[in-house]
Every structure is written in structure tokens, then in C-alpha cells.
């Protein structure tokens, strides 16, 4: 039989090793689809690539620790809103980078026989996602905070 302390130490080590493997895979995925260089190129800020990469790494570390340790941020509503907006922008950039790498939008435009208006299609998708998120969090019953 493994003693309780040894079992706990082993569980912690396995958990840390598993977390490192998963986070490494996520960051490799982000690097593989080229989110950071693409974001720097689109915003004409190639000198900020290091800052973008550091922000993604520290955001991942902070997010993982908040899940593990169940931290709660006690901050004014505008700070929480700004952090939520930043997280939403990142997820949007990640999703659009993945879609661009997979050529989803050009294929969709071809299948829908769109001659123009791809901008409006992307805008409609984004606004629909935003409206769905707002409904989820604002209307009572959709989301039960812990």
C-alpha cells in the first residue's frame, strides 16, 4: 500500500506534469497557426511581438492558477469588463486565425456564392457571438454564478 502522503505527492507531481504537457500543446497550437505574427502584422506593430507572446504566456499562467486555486478578483466592474473584453478579443483573434489557416471563410464565401460582402459576413458572425454571450450572462437563468 502507498501511504497517504506519498500518494498525495505523486498525485501533485502527475498533475503538474500533465498540466505542463497540456499547456505546452496549447501554446504550440497558438504558435503553429501564427496568431502572434498575424496580429502584429495586422496592427502594424511587429516590434511588439515579444510583448504579445509574453502577455499570452502570463495570461495562460494566470488563468491556470485561477482555476486550480479558485481565486476571485475583487475589482471594480469596469476592470472586470476590460479583462472580459480583452479575453474576448483574444478568443476572437484565435478563432479567426484558425479559420484563416483552414481557409474556412473563402470556402464559405464560395459555397454561398458571395461576390462581395465578406466583411459583413464576418461582422455578422462576430455580432451574433457577442449577442449570444450577452444574453447568456445578462438574462437570469442562463448562467448561475458560483
C-alpha positions in Angstrom: 0.0 0.0 0.0 1.1 3.5 -0.8 0.9 5.8 2.2 -1.3 8.9 2.1 1.5 11.4 2.0 3.3 9.5 -0.8 0.1 9.2 -2.8 -0.6 12.9 -2.4 2.9 13.9 -3.6 2.7 11.5 -6.5 -0.8 13.0 -7.4 0.6 16.5 -7.3 3.6 15.6 -9.5 1.4 13.9 -12.0 -1.0 16.8 -12.0 1.9 19.3 -12.6 3.4 17.2 -15.3 0.0 16.8 -17.1 -0.6 20.5 -16.9 2.8 21.3 -18.4 2.1 18.9 -21.3 -1.3 20.3 -22.0 -0.2 23.9 -21.7 2.8 23.2 -24.0 0.4 21.8 -26.5 -1.9 24.8 -26.4 1.0 27.2 -26.8 2.4 25.1 -29.6 -1.0 25.2 -31.3 -1.2 29.0 -30.9 2.3 29.3 -32.4 1.6 26.9 -35.2 -1.4 28.8 -36.5 0.5 32.0 -36.3 -1.7 34.1 -34.1 1.0 36.4 -32.8 2.8 37.3 -36.1 -0.5 37.7 -37.8 -1.8 40.0 -35.1 1.4 42.0 -35.2 1.2 42.3 -39.0 -2.4 43.4 -39.0 -1.8 46.1 -36.4 1.5 47.3 -37.9 3.3 46.6 -34.6 6.0 44.0 -35.4 8.2 45.4 -32.7 5.6 44.3 -30.1 5.7 40.5 -30.9 7.7 39.8 -27.7 5.1 41.7 -25.7 2.3 39.8 -27.3 3.9 36.5 -26.6 4.7 37.4 -23.0 1.1 38.5 -22.5 -0.2 35.2 -23.8 2.1 33.2 -21.6 1.4 35.2 -18.5 -2.3 35.1 -19.2 -2.2 31.3 -19.6 -0.3 31.0 -16.3 -2.7 33.3 -14.5 -5.8 31.6 -16.0 -4.5 28.1 -15.0 -3.7 29.2 -11.4 -7.2 30.8 -11.0 -8.8 27.5 -12.0 -6.6 25.5 -9.7 -6.7 27.8 -6.7 -10.2 29.2 -7.3 -9.2 32.8 -7.0 -11.8 35.6 -7.3 -10.8 39.0 -8.5 -12.2 41.8 -6.2 -12.2 44.7 -8.6 -14.5 47.5 -9.9 -16.9 46.5 -12.6 -15.0 48.5 -15.3 -11.8 46.5 -14.6 -13.7 43.2 -14.8 -15.4 44.4 -18.0 -12.0 45.4 -19.5 -10.5 42.0 -18.7 -13.5 40.3 -20.2 -13.2 42.4 -23.3 -9.5 41.5 -23.6 -10.3 37.8 -23.2 -13.0 38.0 -25.8 -10.7 39.8 -28.3 -8.1 37.1 -27.8 -10.6 34.3 -28.3 -11.9 36.1 -31.4 -8.4 36.5 -32.8 -7.6 32.9 -32.1 -10.8 31.7 -33.8 -10.3 33.9 -36.8 -6.6 32.9 -37.1 -7.7 29.2 -37.1 -10.4 29.9 -39.6 -8.0 31.8 -41.8 -5.4 29.0 -41.7 -8.1 26.4 -42.6 -9.4 28.8 -45.3 -12.9 28.5 -43.8 -14.1 31.9 -44.9 -13.1 31.7 -48.5 -14.7 28.3 -48.8 -17.9 29.5 -47.1 -18.0 32.5 -49.4 -17.6 30.3 -52.4 -20.3 27.9 -51.3 -22.7 30.7 -50.6 -21.8 32.3 -53.9 -20.8 35.6 -52.3 -19.3 38.0 -54.8 -18.7 40.6 -52.1 -19.6 41.4 -48.6 -17.2 39.0 -46.8 -16.6 41.8 -44.3 -20.4 41.9 -43.5 -20.4 38.1 -43.0 -17.5 38.2 -40.5 -19.2 41.2 -38.8 -22.5 39.3 -38.5 -20.8 36.2 -37.1 -19.0 38.4 -34.5 -22.1 40.3 -33.5 -24.1 37.1 -33.2 -21.5 35.6 -30.9 -21.5 38.8 -28.9 -25.3 38.9 -28.6 -25.4 35.3 -27.6 -22.8 35.9 -24.9 -24.6 38.9 -23.6 -27.9 37.0 -23.4 -26.2 34.2 -21.6 -24.7 36.3 -18.9 -27.4 39.0 -18.6 -30.7 37.0 -18.6 -31.4 35.3 -15.3 -31.5 31.5 -15.6 -28.9 31.1 -18.4 -25.9 31.4 -16.1 -25.7 30.5 -12.4 -22.6 32.1 -10.8 -20.8 30.0 -8.2 
